[in-house]
């Protein structure tokens, strides 16, 4: 009798376990996180990437993503919260969130992901743990320009008179592995990032600083992540140089009438030589030659190179809608048009060079 009771208890136990397992849905999601290497130093002001991988099983679907315990106390700023998840070749969803470090004691928040089964009958939550780091403060260097990058260089610059007491230095920057947002040089009251864009991982930017005429150079440091040290950049101030203030944007193509005429003149000389040497194509070369001569004549006699700037028009340092304003036109003023870029003319007004929107200039 006891053996029969024992046998019945064993059967009940086995069936009970099976029923419990049948009521428990299979796992449909796995979430992994990859933090910056613990061997690498982190710095206040640096952007760091945290990579997540979400594996979905049985055709499960992503429902929601939520950062847990993210506040100012974390000493980080999430820069791309709305970035979307992308599926790789293996079908795994990938996402990279970028944090800017704001203080020494860094806490990266946990990430909770909610997924649903293919038929919507079951939901599962998976959580990737957070992490804590210590960051190094770089602000003790008074020459630090608040830029952290793998590399940074000034590829071109110019200096010109801003007013009776000050000059303005405008320079073009190329940076890899870092951003220029937040850049600040010393305690100069008038300075800023005029324009920037990222192309193939390289950040291009135009920066300006207004400084006293007695200063003969502009010097600042950025922190090089590759070498883990400050790198100095010094720009001698030479008012006679002329580079970016004549080009006005990130590697633009400005149209200068004198350059056009020189090019056309060179082509005319070339076509004359072709007409002399190659007798078989004299008719074609003669037609091209006539067209070039007419085009040169039009540029010389009919192309407008001056205009009248309207009252209230802003004269900018560079051709950008958020550029610093040099001055505002108070009376209708004659200007010489020496170049153009997109919707702007480059002009000379009262012996100063600046940029003005085309709709505020009436050509003569």
GIPEZI-V896089 format. One record per residue. NEAR is the number of other ideal C-beta (glycine too) atoms within 12 Angstrom. D_LAST is the distance of its C-alpha to the last C-alpha in Angstrom with 1 decimal. Layout:
NEAR&D_LAST ; NEAR&D_LAST
This chain:
7&118.6 ; 8&116.5 ; 9&115.1 ; 10&114.0 ; 11&112.3 ; 12&110.5 ; 13&109.4 ; 14&108.0 ; 14&106.1 ; 14&104.5 ; 14&103.4 ; 14&101.9 ; 14&100.0 ; 14&98.6 ; 14&97.4 ; 14&96.0 ; 14&93.9 ; 13&92.6 ; 12&91.8 ; 11&89.8 ; 12&87.8 ; 11&87.1 ; 11&85.6 ; 12&83.2 ; 20&80.1 ; 15&79.0 ; 18&76.2 ; 30&72.9 ; 35&70.4 ; 21&70.2 ; 33&67.5 ; 22&66.9 ; 28&64.7 ; 22&63.5 ; 29&62.6 ; 27&61.2 ; 14&63.8 ; 12&66.2 ; 8&66.1 ; 17&62.4 ; 24&61.3 ; 37&58.9 ; 37&56.5 ; 30&55.1 ; 38&51.4 ; 40&52.1 ; 35&51.4 ; 36&54.6 ; 27&55.3 ; 35&58.3 ; 28&59.2 ; 34&61.3 ; 27&63.1 ; 36&64.5 ; 25&67.2 ; 29&68.0 ; 21&71.2 ; 19&72.5 ; 15&69.0 ; 31&68.5 ; 25&65.1 ; 29&63.0 ; 23&63.0 ; 17&61.7 ; 30&60.7 ; 18&61.3 ; 25&61.1 ; 19&64.1 ; 19&64.2 ; 22&60.6 ; 14&59.6 ; 13&58.1 ; 14&61.6 ; 27&60.9 ; 29&58.3 ; 38&56.1 ; 27&53.0 ; 28&52.8 ; 22&49.3 ; 16&49.5 ; 18&52.2 ; 11&50.8 ; 18&50.8 ; 14&52.7 ; 27&55.8 ; 17&55.6 ; 17&58.5 ; 14&59.3 ; 7&61.2 ; 11&64.5 ; 15&63.6 ; 22&63.5 ; 28&60.8 ; 26&58.8 ; 30&56.5 ; 25&55.2 ; 33&54.4 ; 23&52.4 ; 36&53.6 ; 30&52.0 ; 35&54.8 ; 28&54.5 ; 25&57.8 ; 20&60.8 ; 20&63.2 ; 33&61.7 ; 28&63.2 ; 37&61.9 ; 31&62.9 ; 26&65.2 ; 37&63.6 ; 26&65.5 ; 35&64.8 ; 24&66.4 ; 33&67.1 ; 23&68.8 ; 22&71.2 ; 17&70.1 ; 13&71.9 ; 13&70.8 ; 12&74.4 ; 23&74.2 ; 21&71.7 ; 29&71.9 ; 23&70.3 ; 32&69.8 ; 25&68.7 ; 30&67.3 ; 21&68.4 ; 24&66.0 ; 24&66.2 ; 21&66.1 ; 30&64.5 ; 18&64.1 ; 31&60.6 ; 25&59.8 ; 23&57.7 ; 29&55.0 ; 22&53.7 ; 13&56.0 ; 22&53.6 ; 16&51.2 ; 24&48.6 ; 30&48.7 ; 39&45.3 ; 34&46.9 ; 43&46.1 ; 43&49.0 ; 36&48.4 ; 25&50.1 ; 25&47.4 ; 38&44.1 ; 26&41.8 ; 35&38.5 ; 23&36.8 ; 29&33.7 ; 31&32.5 ; 34&30.3 ; 33&30.5 ; 33&28.0 ; 25&28.0 ; 32&27.9 ; 16&28.7 ; 8&30.9 ; 14&34.1 ; 26&33.1 ; 33&31.7 ; 40&30.7 ; 44&32.2 ; 49&30.8 ; 42&33.0 ; 36&33.5 ; 39&37.1 ; 32&39.2 ; 38&42.5 ; 25&45.4 ; 25&48.0 ; 37&46.4 ; 31&43.6 ; 38&41.0 ; 24&41.2 ; 27&42.9 ; 36&41.9 ; 26&42.1 ; 36&42.2 ; 23&44.4 ; 14&43.7 ; 25&40.0 ; 15&38.7 ; 26&35.2 ; 29&35.4 ; 28&35.1 ; 34&34.5 ; 36&30.9 ; 32&31.5 ; 28&34.5 ; 24&35.9 ; 18&39.1 ; 14&39.3 ; 9&42.8 ; 16&44.4 ; 25&41.9 ; 33&39.8 ; 32&36.4 ; 39&34.7 ; 43&32.1 ; 50&33.6 ; 42&32.5 ; 39&34.5 ; 30&33.6 ; 32&36.3 ; 23&37.4 ; 19&36.1 ; 10&39.7 ; 23&40.3 ; 17&40.0 ; 20&40.4 ; 34&40.2 ; 26&43.4 ; 34&44.7 ; 29&47.4 ; 43&47.6 ; 39&50.9 ; 27&51.6 ; 30&53.8 ; 17&55.0 ; 15&56.3 ; 17&57.0 ; 18&55.6 ; 27&52.6 ; 29&50.1 ; 21&47.9 ; 33&44.3 ; 19&42.9 ; 33&39.4 ; 20&39.1 ; 30&36.2 ; 17&34.2 ; 19&30.8 ; 13&29.8 ; 20&30.0 ; 20&26.9 ; 25&27.6 ; 40&27.2 ; 41&24.5 ; 29&22.3 ; 32&23.7 ; 41&23.8 ; 35&26.3 ; 33&29.6 ; 21&29.1 ; 26&25.7 ; 15&23.8 ; 28&20.4 ; 24&18.1 ; 25&17.2 ; 27&15.5 ; 17&18.1 ; 17&20.9 ; 23&19.9 ; 24&19.8 ; 15&23.1 ; 19&24.6 ; 27&23.6 ; 21&25.0 ; 16&28.2 ; 22&28.6 ; 26&28.3 ; 18&31.0 ; 19&33.1 ; 27&32.9 ; 21&33.9 ; 14&36.9 ; 23&37.7 ; 23&37.6 ; 15&40.0 ; 13&42.4 ; 16&42.7 ; 12&43.5 ; 10&44.3 ; 16&40.8 ; 17&39.0 ; 14&37.7 ; 16&36.1 ; 24&34.7 ; 20&33.3 ; 16&31.4 ; 22&30.0 ; 26&29.2 ; 18&27.3 ; 18&25.2 ; 28&24.4 ; 22&23.4 ; 17&21.1 ; 23&19.4 ; 26&19.1 ; 17&17.6 ; 17&15.0 ; 24&14.1 ; 17&14.1 ; 13&12.3 ; 14&10.1 ; 23&9.4 ; 20&6.1 ; 28&7.8 ; 21&6.0 ; 30&5.0 ; 24&7.4 ; 37&10.8 ; 23&12.9 ; 14&16.4 ; 18&19.1 ; 32&17.3 ; 29&19.7 ; 34&19.1 ; 39&21.7 ; 43&23.8 ; 42&23.6 ; 38&22.0 ; 31&24.8 ; 17&25.3 ; 17&28.2 ; 30&26.7 ; 30&27.4 ; 24&24.8 ; 31&23.8 ; 26&22.3 ; 19&20.8 ; 29&17.7 ; 15&19.4 ; 15&16.7 ; 17&12.9 ; 29&12.0 ; 21&9.3 ; 36&10.0 ; 28&10.2 ; 33&10.5 ; 31&13.9 ; 34&15.4 ; 32&16.1 ; 32&19.3 ; 22&20.1 ; 17&18.2 ; 34&16.8 ; 39&14.1 ; 40&15.6 ; 41&13.8 ; 26&14.8 ; 34&15.0 ; 19&17.4 ; 12&18.9 ; 27&19.7 ; 37&19.0 ; 44&18.9 ; 47&17.8 ; 44&15.9 ; 28&16.1 ; 25&13.3 ; 16&13.7 ; 29&13.0 ; 33&9.4 ; 21&6.6 ; 21&3.8 ; 15&0.0
